[in-house]
Amino acid sequence: MKISHYHALLLLASLSCVTGFIRFSTPNLSSIKSGDVQSFTSGTVKDTELLSAGTGISVVDTTESKETIRNKRVYLFNEGDKSMVSLLGGKGANLAQMSTLGLPVPPGFIITTQVCNEFFQYQDFPPGLQAEYTKALRNVEAKIGRKFGDLSNPLFLSVRSGAAASMPGMMDTVLNLGINDEIVEAIIQSSENPRWAYDTYRRFIQMFSDVVMGVDSEHFERELTKLKEEKGVHLDVELSADDLKELVRRFKEINPDLPSDPHVQLEMAIKAVFQSWYNPRAVRYRAYNGIPANSGTAVNIQAMVFGNKNNNCGTGVAFTRNPANGENLFFGEYLVNAQGEDVVAGIRTPGDLENMKEHWPKIYEELVSIRDLLEKEYRDMQDIEFTIEDEILYMLQTRNGKRTAKASVTVAVDMVKEGMLTEQEALLKIKPEMMDFFLFPSIDPHSPKNVIAKGLPASPGAKTGMIVFNPDVRQHIIVLSLDDRSYCLMH
């Protein structure tokens, strides 16, 4: 197969997505000659044959042995690392890596992606899985000094999906799992903080009912809005403990089937993660991006830390560089006395990280040092999530940050200048399809504009037309052109 130098570069970039990694022993890409690369099959690096006469390319298998994978289905965070993405999923592998680096990560464990396939084979948990994850849970209890389902000193959990490749349609996070009527009263007595207790409970009821049980979240949002109107307040944080207690009562009326047993809650949440693998949005995304249907999703189960206890707590998200233009500046937002998706929900205006310098200077310094460490470790721009509980910082996620085409090039070039990447490595960080974005028509940045909203662009160019938020609806849109005008019909 004859190829040009240009297509050789695109081929090399696409190879970087294959399981394992590619080592370059020859930095001079001009040595690639037509005919050097022959056809190869898709799949893992182990299955790929690359004939590279004169190119100095060698393929290294980084997959674990099949025997190891077959015998272990649950990993504690400190038992994995970032090389185990196909087994632990992206989120799990990165949590494991941060734990290995000694970062402040709440303890937890991961049920592997292979169990997802077993779940669909058995149409239930495979034999022995419950005992395995219960053993891991006992380990987490010992590390954190609290017990799941205990009245006197309860441990709460978060449950998250985590495939090897991030994709839409997977199960949203469930926080505060393990709470019920008896436990909420117990933590009120021990914490002397009823507002936090009821706020935590109402969040759990809404998330679990929606994400795990399929009760539309809009029912809960309507009750929350109604209560705020009754109390004459605009923000959730303005509701009192008694207000939130009443909200819990109303939420339980919406979903009277909410399980009270913490262990039943955990079992249902794990199953919901696996079942979300065949969510229509996820199936479409995998088909479009060529992701194998049998790659599965992992389940990440982690001890909760709380950003919603008081004003010494908070939650935030950040990019180690600006994802819009690639500028080497710490870019992110945080909210005081908040949890989960509050930062991006748009209900309250978050502060940017510059404000944190004044609000929590020591925490900001720690976050900056973690930012630097993670960039050096992953040698790429990172997207991170964090929570602050009683002025103690905890890391909840890191992953390679999504960015615009312009930012992709800027970050790659800057990391070469900073000595973090070689030129060849930087080239492989840029997806070939990103280059197309520079060819799209865009709005002149110097032209006068009437700005109605601001945000990160989902498209690199300028677009006009109908906005459709549902892929099922999109499939049933017919566009008619009459009298030089377009009409959209939906059926």
N, C-alpha and C positions, 0 to 999 in steps of 0.2 A: 504494500500500500504506500503510494507516494504521498508525502505531505510537505507543506511549506514550513519555514521557520515559524511563521505566525500560528499555523495550526498546531505545530508542536508545542508551542507555549500554552495554547488553550488546552491541549491534551494533558500537559503536565499539571495545570491548575485543577483540572477535573479529577486527576488522580489523587489529589490531596484530600478528597472527600471519602476515599476508600478506607475501609477498616485497616488499621496499622498506620505506618508512616513511611515516607520516602526519604531516603538519605541521599544528598548530593555530594559526591566526592569530586566532581569537576565543576567549578563555578562558571566556566565559560560556555554559555548556552549556544554560542555560535558554532560550537563543535557538532551540533546536531545536524545530521545530513539526511537528505531525502532517502526514504527507504529504511532508515534506522529503526523505526517503530513499526512493528507488525500488529495485526489485529489481535485483540485479547478479549476474553469473556468477562462479563460483569460478575460481581460477587465480592467476596472478601479477598484481601491481599493474598491469602494462602491459595486461593483458586486462580489468581491472576498470573499469567505468564507474560513477562515483558522482555522482549529481545532488544537489547540496547547497545548494539555495537558502537563503541566510541563515545557513548554518552555518559558513562560513569554512574548510572542509576542503579541502585540496588534496593530491592523491596524487602522490608523486615516485618515478620509476623509478630504482632503484639497481642494476639488473642490468647486467652487462658486455655488450659487443657480441658478437653470435654469431660474428663473424669471429675475434675474440680468443680466444674459448673453443675454436673449432674448431682453431685452429693451435697451441695450447699445452696439453699434457696433463700436464706435470710442473712444479711450482713449488717453488723454494727458499723456505725460511721468510721470507727477507727480500724476497720478491717478492709477498707477499700481505698482506691485512689482514682485520679482522673483518667487513667488508662483503661478503666473498666466501664466505659460509657455504654457499650452494647449490652452489658449484663446489668448494670446498676441504673441505667438511664442517665441523661445529662445532669439532671438536678441532683440525683443521688451520688453520682461520681464526684461532682464538685463539692457537695457537702462533706463527703469523705476526704477529699483532698484538703479542704480548709481545716478539717479536724486534724489531719496529719501534720499540717503546718503549724498547729498549735493556736489557731485563731479561736476566738470565743464563740463557738458553735454549740447551741443546746444539743445534748445527746439525743441519739435516735437510731433507727435502723431502717433497712431497705429490703423490701421483698422484690426479688429480681424480675427482669422482663420475661424470663423463660416461664415463670409461674403463670404469667398471663395466658400463654398458650395452653398450659395444663388446665387452667381454669375453664377454658372453653371446651377442652376435651372432656372434662368431667362434668361440665355444667354446674360446677360448685368448686369449693376448695379441694385441691388434691389431698389425698390421705397424708396426715402428719403435719400439714402446713400450720394448722392452728397451734399445735404444740411447739413448733419451731418459733413462730413469732411471739408466743407467750414467753418463751425462754428469753428471747431478746428483750422483751418488755421488762422482765425482771432485772435484767442488766441495767437498763435505763433507770429504773426505779432506784437501784442501788447507787448509781452515779449521782443522781440528783437529790436523793434523800426524801423522796415523796412516793406515795403508792397510788397506783391507778384505781379509782373507785373507793378510796378510803375516805371516811368522814372527817377524821381529825387532821390529816395532812395530805390532801388529794393531789395527784398528778393529772394535769390536763395535756391533751395531745393535739397536734395538727396532723392532718392527713392530706397528702398532695400526690397527684399523678406525676410521672416523669419518664417519658420515652427518651430514647437515645437522641432523637431529633425533636425539637420543640415544634408543636403543631396546634392549630386551633381545634376546638371541639372536644378537647379532653376535659375530664372532670375538674371543676374549679376547686379551690382549697376549702377544706372544712377546718375551722379553728375551734378551740375550746371544747374539744370532744372529751366526754367523761363527766359532764356536769348534769345534775338533775335537781329536783326539789329539795331533797335531803342535803345534798352536798352544798347547794347554794346557801342554805341556812347555816351550815357548818362553817363555811368560809367567811360568812358575815361575822360570826362570833370570833373567829380567829384573827381576821384582818381588821375588824372594826371599820370596814369600808363597804357598806351596803350598796353604794352607788356602783362601784366597780363590779361587785358580785352580780347585780341584776343586769348591768350592761353586758357583761360577759355571757350571761345566760340568754338574754334576748338575741344576741348575735349568733350564738350557737343554734338556737331554735330556727332562726331564719335560714342560716346557711345549710344546716343539715336537712331541713325540710325541702329546700329548693334543690340542692345539689344531689342529695342521696335519695330522697323520697319523691322528687318530681312535683312538689307543690310550688306553683308559680310564685316567685319572689314578689311579684307585684301586689299580691294580697297583703303581704307584710308591710311593704312600703306604704300602701294606702293607710294602714292602721297607724303607722309611725307618723305620717303627715297629719292625719286626723288628730292624733294626740298633741302634736306640737301646736296645731291651730287652737285646740281647746285650752292649752296652757299659755298661749300667747308668746311662744318662743319660735325662733327660726332655726336654731342649730340643735343637733342631738346632744351636744355637751351641756346645753342649758337645761335639759331635763333633770329633775331631782331623782333621788333613789326611789321615792314613792311613785313617781311618774313611771320609772322604768319597771318597777314591780307590777304596776298596772299593765304596762305594755307586754310583759311576760305572760300575764293572765290572758290578754287578748290574743297573743300569738299562739298560745296553747289551744285556744278555741278554734283557730284556723286549722291546726293540725293536731287533733286529739290522739292520733296514733303514734305520736313521737315516742320512741323507746326510752325508758328511764334507766335501763341497765347499761352501765358504761361499756361492758364487754360486748353486748349486742350492738351498741352504737359503733364500736370499732369494727366488728365483723361486717356490718352493713356498709360502712364507709370503704373498706378495702374492696369489697365486691363491686361497689359502685365505680371505683377507679378502673377495675378491669373491664366492666361493662361499657365504660365510656370509650374504650378502644374502637368500638364499632359505631360510635356516634357518626351520623351522616357527614358532618363537616370534616371530621378527622379522616373518614374514608375518602372523601373527595380530595383532601389535601395530599394524602399519601399517594393516591392514583396520579395526581398532577405532578408530584415531585419524585415519583419513582421509588417511594419508600416501601419496602416489603411488608406485606400484611402480617407476616409471622414474626416481625421484630419485637412486637409487644411493648407494653408499658410497665415500668416499675412502680412500686408504691412506697412513698417516703413517709415515715411515721416519726414524729419528732416531739420532744418535750416542749410545751408552750412556755414562752416568755411574753409578758404583757406590757404593751405600750399604752394601755388605756386605764391604768390604775389611778394615776394622779398627774399633776403637772411636772413631775420629775421623770415622766415616761413619755415615749413617743415612738414613731415609726417613720421610715423613709426609704426612698429609692434613689439610686445615683448611677451615673455613668462615669467611668474614670477619665473619659474625654467627651467633648461635645459630639453627640451622635448626628447632629445636623451638618456641621462643617468640619469636624475632626480636630478642632482646636484643643491643644493640650491644657485644658482647664477642667477641674473637678466640677461636674455638672449634675445637679440633683435637687430634690425637695424633701422636706420632712414636715410632720405635723406633731404637735405636742398633744398628749392625752388622746391617742388614736390607735387604731388597730387595723391590720389587714389592708383592704382596698380603700380605706379612707383617704389616703394621699391622692389617689387618682380618680376618686368618685366625683369630685367637683362640688361637693357639698360645702366644704370649707376651703379657704385659700391657703395652700401650704406655704411655708417659708423656704427660700432657697438656702443652699449650704453656706453661703456667705453669712447669713443670719446666725447660723449655728456657732460661728466663731465667737460671737458675743454671748449667746445663750448658754452653750455648753462648750467652752473652749477646750477643756481636756478631752472630751469625747470627740470633738472635731479633729484634734491632733491625732488621736488614736485611729480615727477613720481614715485620715490622710495617709498614715503609715501603712494601714491595711491596703489602701488603694495602691500604693507603690509596690507593696509586696506581691499583690495579686497580679499586677501587670507584668512584673518580672517573672513570676511563676508561669503564667499562661502566655506571655509574650504576645498579648493582644489586648485591645480595649475591652473592659469588663462592665457588665451590667449587674449591679449588686442591690440586695435588699437587706435592711437592718432594722432592729428594734432596740429601743432603750428602755430598760426597766429599772426604776429607782437609780437612775444615772449610771447604769452599767450597760455597756454596748454589747450586743449580740449580733452575729452575722447569720442570716437566714438563707442567702443564696448568692452565688456568683455564676456568671455565664458570659460567653463571648457576646458583646453587645451588638445589636443590630444597628445599622447606620446607613446613611444615604451613600450614593455612589461617590459624591464629592468627598464626604468624610472618609470613605473607604480608602481612597487614594491618599488623602492627606495623612491619615493615621499611618499607613504603610510607609510613606516617605519619611515622616518624622521618626518613626521607630528605627529606620535605618540610620538616620543622622544621630540618634541617641545611642546607637550601638546595641540595640535590643534585637534587631533582625539583620540578616544579610540581605543583599539585594534580591537574591533568588528566593529566600523565604518570604520577603515582602511581596514579591510578585505572586506567590501562591496564596497569599492572604486575600487577594482581590479576585472575586468570582468573575469569570469571563463575561457572563451575562450582564454584569454591572456596567460594562463599558457601553452597552447599548443606551444606557440612561443619558449619556452625554449627547446623544443624537436627537433626543425628544425635544419638541418645541417647549419653551418655558416662558414665563412672564418676565419681562424686562425689569430687573431690580430697581432701575432708575425711573421707571414710568410712574405717573401719579396713580394712586390706588385708594379706594374706599375700603379700608380694612374692617371687616365685620367679626372676625375671629382669628385667633392665632393657635398654632400647634405644630407638631412634627408632621411633615408631608408623608402621605401614604403613597403618592405617585411622584416620580421625578419631574413630570412635565405639567403643562396646563391642560385642564380638562373642563368640558362643559357637558351638561346632560342631566338625566334623571338619577337621583340617588336611590339605591336599593340596598337595604340592610339584610335581606334574607336571601340566601342562595336558592332556596326553593322557589321563591317568587321570581327571581331573575330568570329562571328557566322557562317561565310562562309569560314573558313579556314579548309582545309583538309590536314592532315599530312600523307605522304606516307613514308614508310621505305623500301629502296631498297639498296642492297649491303652495309648494315650496315651504311647507311647514311639516314638522314631525309630530305624530300623535302616538302615545304609548297606550296600548291596551293590555290588561292583565286578565288571564283566565285560569 
